[in-house]
């Protein structure tokens, strides 16, 4: 086996022989007038010189040794800048991979006596240091996992702040929209009063209506913001459906056909659930009346292990651009609408531990679910 030193010596000897032979061949070709051979020989000599210089330059280059530990790698410095605690889990052993993990568990590398929830692959949540964490883990192989701990409390606080910012923007927009015409009408009323204008009465009437509209908006906001905790009790779902049918008949009469399927019982706040479902029924009836097809609304209520309420209508459906905004407070495309019906219905569903969603179907179909 030739050592690197032997290979370099043989390369130097070969380069010398090649250069000597090339020089002799170049001289002979020039004397004989063989210009093509001369050019080729010069090319070979130039290539040999370049190769020799490159080999000589590499003699002083010593490859850097590979890091022997994970902490020696440059990526460790990058991981330390990640604010999320990162862990390497090997069976019952847990290692901290970055500064955030070491600070959380007060450990340098291996975490002594790690929480049992960390070493259990089936566990997805951890409570540690007075906070709640979600364990997002990926399996590297059968014995190793890489885990990131996500601060649930911080995520919830960020979501609440975003919701509050959005609510403030909406309130500011709606209040300014309501106050601007009131200010303008008040100025017009002062001018009309000074000039004895006969339009003063009409101006004051319009001003009164705008004030009433702004008051209605404020009341709607209070109703949405002050939803009380549900007071739950067993409820027969057919009786609940009967109440809704009578409300529907009193509001829409024979203009919209209503089909109802209901059965079973559920534990819920009856008044709040009637309010939530009534918002869905009213929304569906108004959409059905605005469509060319015969107006129809269907209501399905099923109890058991999970309460499921579905409301569908014969309307033209909700545009894709509006589907993401229908649950936003005060979002409405109806003249005179408050824009809180669907928002309040979803809040009631969530207050019961459930959810209200718009199904991805051809028509408009809402599904409200509540666990038993």
N, C-alpha and C positions, 0 to 999 in steps of 0.2 A: 504494500500500500504506500503510494507516494504521499509525502507530507506536502503542505502548502509551500514550504521553502524549496523542495525539490522541483515542484511544478513551476515555480517562478524561475528557477535556474534554467530549466529546460526551455522555457519560453524565451528567456534572454538569449540562450545559445541559438535557438531557431531564428530569432529576429536578426542576430548578427550574420548568420549564414545567408539569410534571405537578402539582406541589404548588400552584402558583398557580391553575391551572384547577380543581383539586380543592377549594381553599378557596372559590372563587366558587360552585362547584356546591353545596357544603355549605350555604352561607349561603342560597342561593336555595331549596334544598329545605326548609330549616328554616322559612322565611317562608311557603312554600306548604303546609306541613303534610305534605309527602311524606316520611314517616318511613322508608319502605323505601329510597328513593333516598338519603336522608341516611346510613343505615347502610352502604350499598354504597360511597358516596363516601368515608366515613371509613376503610373497609377499604382502598380503593385508596391513600389518602394514607399510611396506616400502613405498607403494604407498600413504598411508594416510599421512605419514610424509612428503613426497615430496610435496604433494598438499598443506599441511599446510604451509610449508616454502614458497611456491610460492605465496600464498594468503597474507602471512605476508609481503613479499617483495613488493607486489603491493600496500600496504596501503599508502606508502609515495609517490607514483607516481601520479601526478596531470596532466591530459591531458592538453596540450597547447591549449589556446584559438584560434579559427579560426580567421584569419585576417578579419577585417570588411571592409577594403577598398582595391581596386585593387593595390594602391600604396604600401600597406603593404606586398604584396606577394613577395616572392623571385624572381618570374619570371619578376617583374618590373625591377630588376637590370639587368637581361639578355636582356630585350627589349631595355634598354638604350644603350647597346653595338651594336645594329643593326644600320648600317649607313643609312638605308632607313627610311624616315619619315613614321610612322604608326599612323593612325587615327581611332577613333571610331565615327561613324556618326549616330545620332539619330534624324531623321527628319531634323529640321533646326539647330540642335545643333551639334557641332563638338568638339571632345576632342582629345588632343594630348596624345599619349600612350608612347612615348619614347623621349629621349633627342634630336634626330634629328628633330622630329616634333616640339618640343617646341622651338628649335633654329630657325627653318624656319619661324614660325608664331609669334615668340616673345611672348609666352604665357606659363603659368605654367601648366594649365590643360585644361579648356574650352577655346576655341579660340573665342575671341569676333569678331563679324561681319565677319564670315567666307565667302570666295568667294562663289558666287551663284553656280558656277560650281561644288563645292564640295558636295553640298546638292542635286544636280540634279542627280538621278540614271542613267539617259540616257547619261550623259556627260562622256567622256573618257579622256579628255585632260584639262590641267590647265596651265595657265601662271601666275607665281607668283615669286616675288623677282628677276625679270629680267631673269627667266629661264623657259624652257618648261618642263612640267611634264606629265607623263602618269598615269592615275588613275586606278590601279588594285584593284578592290573591290570585296568582297564576301558578300552575304547577310546572316546574322546570324539568322534573323527572319524578319517579315514584317516591323518592325520599326528600325532595327539596321543593320548597315553594318560595316565591317572592311575593311579599305582601306590602300594600300601602294602606295606611290608616287615615281615613277621611273623617274630619271633625264634623259630626252631624250638627252639633249646636251652631258652629260657625256657618254651615251651609244654610240652616234655618234662619239665622239672623240676617244673612245676606239676602235671602229670598224675601224676608219681611221688609227689609230696607228698600228693596226694589219695588215691592208692592206699595209701600208707603209713598215712594217717590212718584210712582205712576198715579196713585190716588190724588196726590197733591197737584200733579199736572192736570188731571181731569177736573178736579174741583176748581182750580184756577181758571181753566178754560171755560167751564160752564158758568162760573160766577161772572167772569168778564163779559161773556156773551149776553148774560142776563142784565148786567148793570149798565152796559154801554147804551142800549136804547132807552133805558129808564132815565139816565142823565140827559140824553138828547131831548126826550119828551118833556122832562121837567123844565129845561131851558125854553122849549117852545111854549109851554104853558105860561111861564112868567111873561114872555113877550106878548102872548095873546091877551093875558090879563091886563097888561099895561096899555095895549092898544084897543081894548074892548072888542077883540075879535070874537065873532060868533062861533069859531071852531074850538073855543076853549073847552066846551063840554065834551066834544069828541076826543080831544087830546087827553083830557083827564080820564075818560073811560078807557082809552087804550093804555094809559099809564097804569091804571088800576089792574087791568088784565095782565100786564107784564109783571107787576108786583106779585100777583097771585101765582103766576107761573114760577117765579123765582122761589116763592114760599113753598110751592109744591115740590120743587126740586130739593129744597132743604129738608122737607119732611121725608122725602124718599131716602135721602142720605142717612138721616137719623134712623129710619126703619132698618136700613141695611147694616148700619154700624152697631146698633143696640139689640141684635138678635139674642134673646135669652137662651140659656142652656135648655135642651129638650127635657121635658118631664115625661118619661116613657111609661107605658102601660100596655097590656095586651089589647089588641084591637081586631075586631072581625073585619076582614078586608072587603066582604060584600057590603057591609054597612058603610064603610069608607067610600066605596064606589058609588053607593046610592046618594050620599051627600054630594059627591062631585057631579053626578048626573043631574041632580036638581039645580045646582049652581049653573051648570052648562045650559040647561033648558031655559032658565030664567034670563040668561045673558044673550043666548043666540037663538032660542026658540026653534023653529023649524028650518032656519036658514042653513044650518050645518047638521048633517047626520052624525050621530055619535054611536059607536059600537063599543061595548064594554065586556070584558071577560075578567072575572075576579073570583077568588076563592082562597080559603085558608085563613090563618091568623098571623099576626106579627106584633112584636113589641116595639112601640114607637110613640112619639108625641103626635097625637092625632091632629091637633090644630095646625101644628107646623107642617105636617105632611100634606094636609089638605091644601095649605097655602102653596107649597112647592108644586104639587101636581096641578093645581088650578092654574098656576103660571104657565105650565107646559101646555095645558089644554087651551088656554086662551091664546097663546102664541100660535098653536096649531090651527085653531079655528080662523084666526085672522089671516094666516097664510093661505088656508084653503079658500077663503072667500075671495082672495085676490087672484086666484088661478082660474083658468078657463074650464077646468074639469069640475064635475059636480062636487061641491064641498063635502068632505068627509073627514072625521077624526076617529082614530081607534085608540082605546085605552085597555091595556092588559096589566093586571095585578096578580101576582102569584107569590104565595108565602112559602113556608117550609124552612129549609136550612138557610135560605137567603131570600130576603124580600127583593123582588124584581118588578119594577114598574116601567112599562114602555108606552110611549105616546108617539103616534105617527099621524101624518096628515096627507091630504091629496094636493098640497101646494106644489109649486115649481121647484122646491128645494132651496138650499142655501148655497150661494156662490162660494167657490173655493177660497176667494180672497177674504170672505167674511167669516169662514168657519173658525178661524183662530181667534176672532174678536168677539164672538157672540156672548161669551161669559164675562167680558170686561164690564165693570160697573159703568152705567149710564150710556153704554153703546146701544144705539137704536137707529133704525132707518124708517121708523113709523112716525108720521106726524102726531105730535102730542104724546108720544111714548116716553116713559120715564127711564127706560133702559136698565131697570134693576130686577125685572122679573126672573130672568134666567140666572143672574148672579145670586139672587136671594135663594132660588131653588137649589143651586149647587151648595151654598153655605148650609142650608138645612140638611142636605144629604150628608155633607161632611161632618156636621155636628152630631149626626147619628152614627158616625164611623163608616159611612158609605161614600158613594161617589155618583155624580151625574155626568154623563158623557153624551156627545153627539155621535151616533154610529156612522161608520163610513159605508153608507148604503146609497142606492140611487135616489130615493126620496129622503124626506126629513124624518128621522126617528131618534128620539131621545130615550136613553135607558138610565133609570135611577136604581141603584142597588144599595141595600143595607144588610150587613151581616146579622144573623139571628142573635 
